[in-house]
């Protein structure tokens, strides 16, 4: 009997040793597992649902209706794009021109606020996406940054994008003035592809979190530590295009002490993948889809 017991103990010990060895190897060579272990030991406070230009999959992008819908869907953050008008007013629109998202034509920087307010920024959406069309979208206007802040206040968080296509002189100062005017410093972050613009903003107000937007034409497995150190000197994180990154990329950037929030993820399979990588937030046109993925993953984790 003792001989059988020893044989079983030996057999069990060998399997335990093999299992531990396998876990060690997986931890060493799998960035995803390293991130997951880090999350268990030091979990992220939250995976943020960032409504890209509002709930822009369901409503005309960068308009009050799109932001209202994002808030109704319980998105954590609304992402909005900022340009300056000819008369120096920060307005919420993505493109340099009004051509794509209104019934007008011309560059935003060449038009006054009064001219922009005459444009219809919603009918195009009803025509392009009839399945989501609503009568109330027709005739909606391009909002100013102040109008957005007045409408939502501290009810939701914001990420403001300073467009990098020839940034308007003084845009960083004007945006900061609006943030301070409505006392929103604790619910606003800034991102941009322009490192120069982010550095300017950091000097103006070092208390506002900044994120460096990046675009990769290839799958980036690693980033140079020199580049990460440079970004960390003014920003708290990186927002890369989802299709250009990997679990190894996320692990490296997070281990360096920077946050990772990829854009723009609209399919739930990719949302699930981003979540498994341990990202800090995800930009999406469909915030309800992402919230569903997050809830599912959290439910599955309660074992």
Secondary structure as GFF3:
##gff-version 3
##sequence-region A 1 303
A	DSSP	alpha_helix	2	29	.	.	.	ID=ss1
A	DSSP	alpha_helix	31	41	.	.	.	ID=ss2
A	DSSP	beta_strand	48	52	.	.	.	ID=ss3
A	DSSP	alpha_helix	64	72	.	.	.	ID=ss4
A	DSSP	beta_strand	77	84	.	.	.	ID=ss5
A	DSSP	beta_strand	90	92	.	.	.	ID=ss6
A	DSSP	three_ten_helix	108	110	.	.	.	ID=ss7
A	DSSP	alpha_helix	113	116	.	.	.	ID=ss8
A	DSSP	alpha_helix	123	128	.	.	.	ID=ss9
A	DSSP	three_ten_helix	130	132	.	.	.	ID=ss10
A	DSSP	three_ten_helix	135	137	.	.	.	ID=ss11
A	DSSP	alpha_helix	145	152	.	.	.	ID=ss12
A	DSSP	beta_strand	157	162	.	.	.	ID=ss13
A	DSSP	alpha_helix	171	181	.	.	.	ID=ss14
A	DSSP	beta_strand	188	192	.	.	.	ID=ss15
A	DSSP	alpha_helix	195	204	.	.	.	ID=ss16
A	DSSP	beta_strand	209	214	.	.	.	ID=ss17
A	DSSP	alpha_helix	225	232	.	.	.	ID=ss18
A	DSSP	beta_strand	237	240	.	.	.	ID=ss19
A	DSSP	three_ten_helix	242	244	.	.	.	ID=ss20
A	DSSP	alpha_helix	247	255	.	.	.	ID=ss21
A	DSSP	beta_strand	259	262	.	.	.	ID=ss22
A	DSSP	alpha_helix	268	277	.	.	.	ID=ss23
A	DSSP	beta_strand	281	284	.	.	.	ID=ss24
A	DSSP	alpha_helix	287	301	.	.	.	ID=ss25
###
